[in-house]
Each structure stands twice: as structure tokens, then as C-alpha cells.
């Protein structure tokens, strides 16, 4: 935290503009040593045109943005050098900054410093990376809301309730003579604890449903050989990723791809046709198909509308009966069955399937649009808090000493605090920020 750090904050490729970010106590002084204009005493939030120099040789004509502590992204003195976007020039300017005493920043170190300097809580810091990684509207919207403090607003009421209960119990224990303090007896604490438990259960449930949609639904396409599974995969992906022929059993291994359908992302797997294998290679492919089917969150069960339900079809229908599935009838160009989800995969006429998928997950999509916890770390902390409260409730129901219950209540409190990064392990920070790109 005492060192001045520098990194390229834009992509490592040719572009119109690139940015070198410098942060730390000596950031302004350091860049001033390289700049042909004096920026030592300029105001923060100002931009200055000039040239980066290597001794007496000009390197690049740049715009230098100056931010003074604490009103910067990191909370420290910070400078951003806007260069022309050539790879050589950008790296040259970075090397000059390092030559003046800056240290190369670690992945995510700028955002880590923003967190450590109180510019954002840990959930907001995570949302910076989530926004960079977002591949669709739902994930981008969630990241923006989290960056604006939606998770803190979600958690704070639970923390306030815990604080009030713990504080009143402690006052009852330490100052029993105070008549104006409400005494929290067994009958008063237990309803409050149960109400709190219901609230966090709802938060956890919504977060799991939202994560399910935001991360994509693991979807397996199954059916007998030559029913049109590979054609369906190609139609969904809008590319010829899987080999399609009239020969049954063309697909012998898993073929994968990811596609966005409306507000739903499907992580697709086209499987080998599940039937009695004719050789060792086909047997391996079918084994992989069964393994993928076991892990699938959604099954697209493809039937042939031109041939009716065969014995092989019925076996697959029985095999997938306990799975979340959509049954669709392919080859409607040959024969269309009424009151079915009828498609023609070879002609890429799959609109009825798209509508069925969006209808199936409409509730989860709506929840994903709400403000929820956004990743496994946050959900895990919430579950820890929930379990601690459950232990407190069990203790209360058994008639245990009420002051001993505060131990579990404090566990719940600290678990929620860890979501915001206000308490926790040092290595937790390293793990989170190492996933960031350089310059963030």
C-alpha cells in the first residue's frame, strides 16, 4: 500500500487509444518526471495535453488525467496517461513509469486498493470484475446494481436486526438494573430469530435461482440416432458446429456450445444417440452421453414427428422422466403433430422451442433481474449466517441460557459482514482480486 503501482488498463492490442494507470503517494510526482508539462500543483479531476519524454526524446503525445487523494478510484493520488494505442508505444510509456520507481501492479490491485481505502465494499469490488466479464444484459445489469451498493442495501437490514438483538441481550446481562431497557426473554428472542431466518432463507433461495440463470443452464440434447439432435444444436448456435448426415450415429462424442436465447443462456451439449452400441467407440460416446445427462439441469428430448414414438424413444422418455425437460418433435417439415412443440431443425425453424424455454424459466428470469447476491462466495457467507441462526434457534427451543445464544448470533453477524469484506481472512482478498485483469 505504500508503493506506487502502474499497469496498462486497456487491452494488450493495437487500438486508437491506450491508458496507463499509475496510483500511489508518488504517482503525480513520478509522471511529472516524464511529462513535458508541470502537473505537480494542478487540481484533481483535470486533464493536460503534452508529451511523454524519454530523457530528451519524445515518446508519445498524450493526455494526462490527474486525480488527487482521496477523490480517485483507488483513494490515492492517481494519474492516467492516455496514449496512442500502439503496443510498442504503450509498453514503452509503462516501462518509463516503472523505471522511475513504480512497481508493476498485480492483477486487480487498483480495485483492491479502492476496497482497502474504503472507496467501495467487497461486493462492489467484485462487481467491477463481474461487469467486465458480463456477456449479456442480465449479468451487466446485476453488476451495475451491485456496483451501486445493491448488495449492501440487501444485507444491512439483516445486520441491523442482529445488532439490535445482540445489543439488547448484552445490556440485559451487563446492566440488569436498567429498568428502561427491554428485557429480551426466551419468548421475545425466538420469534425475532425465526423471522430473521425466513428473511435470509428467501435471500439465499433467490440468489441461487438468479445464479442459475446468470451462469447459464447446462442443457443436454438427447434422442435416438438420426433424430436431428446435431441439426438442433447447429440451429440454436446458428453455425454448423456438429456434423449432420443421414447416417445414424454420426455423433460419437459430446459436442458443446453456448447460446443466448432471449434472457436465457444455454450451455449446450449434443450427445451421441443413446441406444445399443454397435462398436467400442460408440459405446464410449453413449457412456459420455449418460454421464452428461445425469448432470444436466435441462434436457431437450428430441422425438421424430414423422415416425411416432418408438421403443427407443420410450426408453429415453422413461430415462429422463425425473429430469427438468422439454419434449419437442423434430421434422415438422415432413409431418407436424398438433399440440406439440414442433420444429424443423434442419431448416432452423425452432421458434416454438425458443418460446417454450423462455416460458419455462420466466420466474427465474424475473428473479435474476432483481437485486440479489451475485456469486458463490456471497451465497456461502449467507448460508453460514443462516446456519448460525438455526443453531441459535435450536438452543432457544431447548430452553438454553439466552446469553449463550449471542455466540451464534455473533457468528451470523460476522458471516454477513464478510460479504461486504468488513471482516474476514487476508487470503480471501488475494483470491478475489487475483481474478481481475491488470489495470483494474
N, C-alpha and C positions, 0 to 999 in steps of 0.2 A: 504493500500500500504506500510505501514511501518512495518507490521508484517511479520514474516517468516511463510510460509504455507507449509503443507505437505499433501500428499494423495497417495493412491495406483493408479498407472497409467495403470495397466493391469487389466484383468478381475478378478472378485471375484470368482475364481475357481482354482482347482488344475491344475498346469501346470509345464512345465520344468523350466521356469524362470518367476519371477515376478519383477516388478520395483516399488520402492517407490520414488516419486519425491518430492524434497524439494527446495523451492525458496524463496529468500528474502535476505536482507542485511546480516543476521547472518547464512545463510544456511551452508556455509562451516565450520564455527566455530562450529555450532550445531552438524553436522555429525562427525566432528573431535573428539568431546567428546565421541562418541560411537565407533569409529573406532580404531583398534589397530595399525594403521599407522598414521603418521603426514601428513596431507594434507593442513595445513594452508597456506603454501607458494608454493604449486605446481602450475604449469602453467595451464591455462584453456585448455579445449579440451584434457584432459589426463585421463587415466583410471588406477585404482590402485587396486591390489588384496590384500585382508586381511580379517579380521573377525570383525563382529559387536559384541560388548560385552555388557552384562548387568552386570555392576559392574565388578566382576572378572570372570563371567561365559560367555563362548562363546555362541552366539545365532545362528549365521549362517556364513558360509564362503561366501564372496560376492565379487563383482567387483563394485567399486565406481567410477563414472564418474563425473568429476569436470568441471564446466563451469563458467567462470568469466564474470561479467557485463562489457560492455553491450552486449558481444557476446554470448548470450544464447537465448534460445527460448523465455523466458519472458523478457529479457533485464536486468535481475537481476543476482546476484550470484545464481547459481543453482547446485544442486547435484542430481544425480540419483543413487540409490542403487539397484544393480541387485542381487536379492536373488534367492535361490532355491524356486520353485513355490508352496510350501505347504501353505495352507490357514493359519494355525496357525502361522508358522514362519513369513510369510509376515505381518500379523496383529501385531505380536509381535514387529517386527522392526518398524512398523509405530507407535505403542504405545510408544516405546522408544524415537522416534523423538518428539512426542507430549509431552512426559514427560520432554524433555529438553527445552521446551518453544515454539515449533512450534504450530501453530493453524491449525486445520483441514480445508483444503481448501473447498470452496464452489464449486458447480458444475460449470465447465467452468472457474474457477478463474485463472488458469495458462494462458489460452488463452486471458482472459480479461486483465491480466497484460501485456501480449505481445502487445495487442492493445493500452493500455494506455501508455505504454513506447515507442510507435512509431515503434514497430517491424513489424507491419502489419496494414493495414486499416481494417475497419469494415467488408467490403465484403470479405476480405481474412480470417478474423477470422471466419465468418460464414461458409466459405468453408471448414475449418478444420472439423467442425461437419458434413457438407454435405459429406465429404469424408468418415468419419467413418460410416455414415448411408447409404452410397451408396449400392444399391443392384444389380446394373448392370453396364455394360461398359459405357453407355451414361452418367449416373449420376456421376460415378467415374471420367470420363474424364472431365466433366464440372467442378467438384470440384477442380481437379488438376489445370486446366487452371485458375480458379478464384483465387486459392491459389498463383499462379504465377503472379497475377495482371491483369488478362484479363478485369475485370470489370472497374478497374481504367483507363485502356487504352481506354475503350469504352466511359467512361464519360468525361475524360479530354478534348477532343476536344470541346465538348459542353460547358464546363466550360470556356475554353479559349475564345470561341466566345462571350459568355455572358460578360466575364470580359472586353474584348476589347470594346464592345458596351457601357457598363456601364461607363467605364473609360473615353471614349471619350465624352459621354454626360456630365459627371461631369466636365470635363475640359472646355467644351463649356460654362457651366453655371458659373463656378467659375473664369475662366480666358478668357473672351470673346475677350480680346485684343490680344491673341496669334494668329498671322497670320499663323503660320506653323502647326497648329492643324486642322485636317479635321473637318468641321462643319457637325454634323450628323443631317440633317434636316429630316422632315417627309418622303420625298421621298427616303432617303437613309436608314433610320432605318427600314421601313416597309418591304422591300424586304429581308433584313437580318433576320428579325424576322420570316417571312414566311418560309425562307429556314431552319432556326433553328427548327421550328415547324415540318417540314417534316422529318427532321432527327430524332427527338425524337419520332415521331409517328411510324417510321419504327422500332426503337429500342423496343418500347413498344409492337408492333404487333409481332415481332419475339420472344420476351420474353414470351408472352402469349402462342404462338404456342409451344415453347420449353418446357414450364412448363406443358402444356397439355400432351406432350409425356413423359416427365421425371417422372411425378407423376402417370402415368397410366391412361388409358381410361376406364371410368365407362361404362361397357358393359352389356347389358341385353339380355338374350336368350329368345325369345318368340316364341310361336307356339301353335297350338291346342293340346289338351291332346293326349299323346301317340305318338307324332310325333318324339320323340328322343332327346328332349332338355336335359334331365338329362344324357343321354349317351354322348351327345356332351360335356357337362361340364366335365364329367369324362375323356373323351378323351383329352380335352385341358389341364386338370390338371394332366393327367397321373396317376390318382388314383380314386378309387371308393368312391367318396365323396357323391354322390347322389344315392338314391335308384332307381334301374331300374327294372321294371316288365312289363309284358304285360297288366297289369290292368291300364286302363285310369285313370288319376287324382291321381297318386301316390304322386307327389309333391304337397303339400298343403301349404308350406311356402317357403320363399326365401332361397336358398342355395347359399352361396358365396364362392369365392376363387380368388386368384390372380395368373396369369401365365405370363411368359415371352415368347413371340413369336417373334423370330428374334430380332429386335430392338424395339419392341413394347411390353409394359406391359398392359395387360387387367385385370381390376378389375371386375371379372365376377359375374353375378347374374343369377341363374337359377330360372325362375318364375313358378308359378302354371299355368297350361293351362288356357288361357283366353276364357271362354265360359259361357253359362248359368249355374250357380251353382246348385248343387243338394242338398246341405245342408248348414247350417250356417258356419261350419268350412271352407268349400270350398269357400264360399262367402268371408270370411275374407282373405284367401290366394289370391284370384283373386283381391281383393281390393289392397292388398300389391303389387301385380304384376303391376297393373295400375299405382300405385304411383312410383314404381321403373322405369317403362317405361317413365314416364313423366320427370324424372331426368337424364335419360340415355344420354351419349354422343355418344354411338354407339349401334345399335340394330342388333343382329343376328337373322334374321327372318327365322325360320326353316319350310320348307314345306316337305310333304311326296311325293317323286317322284313316289311311287307305286300306289297312289290313285288319283293323279291330284289335281287341286285347287278346294277345296270345298267352300261352302258358308261361313263356319267358317274361312277358310284361307283368303278369300276375305275381310272379315270384319277386320281381323288383318292387311292385306296389306293396307287397307284404313286408319286404326288407326295409322299406322306407316309411312304413306306417307310423312309426313313433317319431319321425323327424319333421321339422318345420319344412313344408314343401309346397310347391306349386306344380300341379299336373297340367301339362299342355299337350296339345295334339298338333303334330307337325304334318306337313304335306297337304295343307288345305287346298293347294292348287290342284290336287288330284281328287280329294274328297273332303268336304267341310262338314263337320258334325255340329249340329245346333247345341246351344247351351254349354259350350266348352271354350277354353282358351285356345283358339285355333290360330296357327301361324304357318307361314311358309318360309322356313329358314333359308332355303337355297335362293329364294327371291328377296330375302331380307325384309319380309313383311312380318314384323314382330311387335307391332304397336299394341295388340291386346296383352301381350306379356309385360310390356313396359308399364301399362296401366295397372295390371294386377300386382306388380312389385310395389309400385308407389302406394296403392291402396292397402296392401298388406302391412306396410311399415309406416302408415300415416301418423299413428300415435307416437311412435319413436322419433319420427322426423320432427314433430311439433315439440317434443321434449328437448331434442337436440338444438332447437332454436332458442330455448330458454337459457338462463344463466345457471350453469351447473359447475361442479368440479370437473376438471378437464383431463386429468391423466391418472395413471395407476398410483403414483406416489401420493397424490392428494386423496384419492379414494382410500388408499391403505391407511393413511393417518385418520381419516374419518371413521373407518372400521375399528381402529384401535380405540378411539374415543368412545365409540358405540359399545364395544366390549367392556370397557372400564365402567361405563354407566350401568351396563347389565349386571356386572359384579356388585355394584353398589346397591342395585335394586334387590338382588338376591339376599344381600346382607341385611337390608332393611326388612324384607319379608320374613327373615328368620328371627327378627327381633334383636339384631346385634346392636352394639353401642353406636349411637349416632355419630360420635366424634371420630370413630374408626372409619366411617363411611367417607370422610373427607379425603382419605388416601386415594380411594378410587375416583372420587370427583376431581382431584388434582391431576390424576393420570389422564382423565378425559380432557381436562383443560389444556395440559401441555401437548397432547396429541393434536388438538385443533390448532394450537399456536404454531406447531411445526409446519402446518400447511402454509402459513404465512412466512415461515422462516424466522420467527421471533425467538424460538428456542430450537435446539437440535444439534446434530453432530457435525463436526467440521468436515468430515469426509463426504457428507451429504452434499455440501456446496461444490466440492471438486467434481463429484459425479454428475451433478446437474449441469454445471457450466462447461464441462469438457465437451458436451454435445453441441455447443454453439460453434458457429463459424468464426474465423478470425475477423477482427474489426468490429465484433458485436459484444 
